[in-house]
Each structure stands twice: as structure tokens, then as C-alpha cells.
Amino acid sequence: MGTVWHVIGDMRPDKGGTTATAAALARSIAARNIQVRLLTGAPATQLEAVGELWRDLGRDGVSFHAFAARHGPKPCVSRGLVAFLGDGIRTGDVLHLHGVWEGLLWDAARAAHRRGVPYVVFPHGMLGRWSLRRSAWKKKIALALGARRMLERAAAIQCLTEEDRADAARLGLPARLEIIPNAVGSRDLLQRPASRSGEPFTVLFLSRIHPKKGLDILIEAFGRADLANAVLVVAGPSSDTVYERRCREIAIAFGVAHRVRWTGPLYGAAKTSLLLQSDVFVLPSHEEGFSLAVLEAMAAGLPVIISDQCRFPAVRASDAGLVVANRPCELSAAIAELAQQEDGARQAMGLRGQALVAEQFLWERITARLLSLYRELGAAL
């Protein structure tokens, strides 16, 4: 039987949904008694810490390997990772690459191509227009150095939405473009408390603190909403200290700094507790492939407010939340609208979102689609 190899540039959890998705997908495939190897790079000084963070993958049947990686002429390369893959990959296997811009992905793709092993590239929304415009000159260089060749030689590119597929198509790639969305596990379907009466109305931002996610817009909108009995909880790793400082300054300027709580990144039981203690989840991103954080919030029964750039129209269609332009005035009105609703109305909205996730976006369903794709590409699974 063949092996499914997952390769990702960085498995540190503060890298966001890409990391969580790669781990969850590997676990879901391994649960079907298929051999799965997950390979990643890390700075040499952090190899032991990364291995410890993901030790539980082994208990779930995933063989996890972290290799020393460094930055040079190509970003994030790892000779050890590529040598290990090259020695182990064989006919009947399939390779799944998570990301676009790391050199170790390009090298892994080249190794698979030389051995005639098909590979799937999962860009995780990194080919969108907003993303390509950010540090555009670096990405043009990366495409020239190896990213474009990796994409062009792929047996398939995993797209998250129709818009995501259109982003890949704009690059003129010959690869098969297959829409397979993100998902969550059935254990993420949470039972919410019957009532939160007496608690402050809690708005939750659960994502990276990064310009793409629109936290500055949310803080201004929260300030404009003028909700005296409300707090905004910002939970996530900071990947841009300058941007975070600007967000904090906006909170001060609008007089709400005392009602904005910064928790840093939360995982496991701490994240679950926060989801259950919140009233609404908000993500006003400038661009998303298909946000894992939105799925997690809906699985927890939270009504959501998302920007129209989150590419999740089913939220509006299923009445699981509000979809608005990522501008402070529209977002402020949406937050105020949900804050003024009765608890029962918000809970009903959250339950509709939870039902949507249970019906369409659980790993059990999505993994079956992905395994079917692998087999069509020649994997002996």
C-alpha cells in the first residue's frame, strides 16, 4: 500500500490555519489505516520544541519528522528533509505540499517529479490577489526561483472555493484545479451553555494579528458601535508587531482600550473555553482562502460576522451570521445588530451554522474526497 506524504514549511502553531489544517488532514487520513508521513522544516535550535509540540501526532498514527531548515538564496530550504523524502518516496505514493513560498516545497516537488510520483499543491489561499500584492517583488522572485515550476508540474492543485480556483487559473497553470474545502473534526461540534445572561456581550477575534485579517477595522468598528456592556477579545499570535501596535493605538483613540482583551494565542481547552464564553465571532479579512477559524466558530455554535472577502457565502445563505464589506461603518452596524438581538435569536443563528458545518464541512466527508483524488492520480491506497 502506498504512503501519503505531507510536506509543510513550518509547523509552529503560531503560523495559523495552514499548520492546523495540515495536522488535522494527516490525522484524518491515518485514521483510515493509511500510512501517513508529515515532514516539516524548522530552525535547528527549535527542532526539539517542534517535535514536542506535535508528539501526539504519533499517537494518532501519523509519522512526524522535523528537519533543520535555513534561509539562503531560496527561502526555507532543508537538505535533510529532501534527502529523507527522496530516499523514501516510491511508486504508489502521493505527495501533498502545503504552501507556495518555501524552497523546501519546491525541492520536494522536484524530487517527486524525478521519481514519477504525483503531487498535489495546497496553496491555502496564498495565490489570491491581495496576498500576491503584499511583498509582491519577493513573490515574483519566488515564482521565478521555483514556485511556478512546482505549481506547473503539480498533478492537481487543491483549491478551497470557486474564487480560489479562479486565482489559480489566472496564473495560467496547466494542473488540474480541484475544489476541496477546509473542515473540522466532529469533536469540534460543541454544546453551548444554555444562557450567558449577566455576562458582558463578548466579541471574539480568533486569528493571527496580521494586516490581512483586518483587526484594525474591527477595533475601529467596535469603538464606533458604542456598546457599553461589551468586550472585544483578541486571541491569536502576533506576526506583525508594527501592525499590532497600530491596532492598540486605534483602541486608545476610540476610547475602548480598557474593553479590548489581548490573550495571545490559545490552544486546546483554553481555546474551546473561549469559544463557549463568546457571543459572536468576527473576521473582517481582506482575503481568505477558506478560513478554518470561521469553521471552528460555527462548529462551536457561534453566530459569525465575516467580510465578503472571506469567500463563504453559505454563511448568509444559511442565516448563520452576517456577511458585510470590511469597512468600519458596515462592520459596526453588524456588531450592533447582533448585540441587540435576544440571546435566543443569536443561539438559533449559531445552531444553523453548526448544522451547516456538520452537514458539509467535517473531515470525515472531506477526507473521502481527497483520497478519491489521490487514487485518480495513481496512488495505491
Stockholm file with secondary structure:
# STOCKHOLM 1.0

chainA/1-381         MGTVWHVIGDMRPDKGGTTATAAALARSIAARNIQVRLLTGAPATQLEAVGELWRDLGRDGVSFHAFAARHGPKPCVSRGLVAFLGDGIRTGDVLHLHGVWEGLLWDAARAAHRRGVPYVVFPHGMLGRWSLRRSAWKKKIALALGARRMLERAAAIQCLTEEDRADAARLGLPARLEIIPNAVGSRDLLQRPASRSGEPFTVLFLSRIHPKKGLDILIEAFGRADLANAVLVVAGPSSDTVYERRCREIAIAFGVAHRVRWTGPLYGAAKTSLLLQSDVFVLPSHEEGFSLAVLEAMAAGLPVIISDQCRFPAVRASDAGLVVANRPCELSAAIAELAQQEDGARQAMGLRGQALVAEQFLWERITARLLSLYRELGAAL
#=GR chainA/1-381 SS CCEEEEEESCCCGGGCHHHHHHHHHHHHHHTTTCEEEEEEEECGGGHHHHHHHTTHHHHTTEEEEEEECBCSSSSSBCHHHHHHHHHHCCTTCEEEEECSSCHHHHHHHHHHHHTTCCEEEECTTTTSHHHHHTTHHHHHHHIIIIIHHHHHHCSEEEESSHHHHHHHHHTTCCSEEEECCCCBCGGGCCCCCSCCTTSCEEEEEESCBSGGGTHHHHHHHHHHHTCTTEEEEEESCBSCHHHHHHHHHHHHHTTCGGGEEECCCCCHHHHHHHHHTCSEEEECCSCCSSCHHHHHHHHTTCCEEEEGGGCCTHHHHTTSEEEECSSHHHHHHHHHHHHTSCHHHHHHHHHHHHHHHHHHCBHHHHHHHHHHHHHHTTCCC
#=GC SS_cons         CCEEEEEESCCCGGGCHHHHHHHHHHHHHHTTTCEEEEEEEECGGGHHHHHHHTTHHHHTTEEEEEEECBCSSSSSBCHHHHHHHHHHCCTTCEEEEECSSCHHHHHHHHHHHHTTCCEEEECTTTTSHHHHHTTHHHHHHHIIIIIHHHHHHCSEEEESSHHHHHHHHHTTCCSEEEECCCCBCGGGCCCCCSCCTTSCEEEEEESCBSGGGTHHHHHHHHHHHTCTTEEEEEESCBSCHHHHHHHHHHHHHTTCGGGEEECCCCCHHHHHHHHHTCSEEEECCSCCSSCHHHHHHHHTTCCEEEEGGGCCTHHHHTTSEEEECSSHHHHHHHHHHHHTSCHHHHHHHHHHHHHHHHHHCBHHHHHHHHHHHHHHTTCCC
//
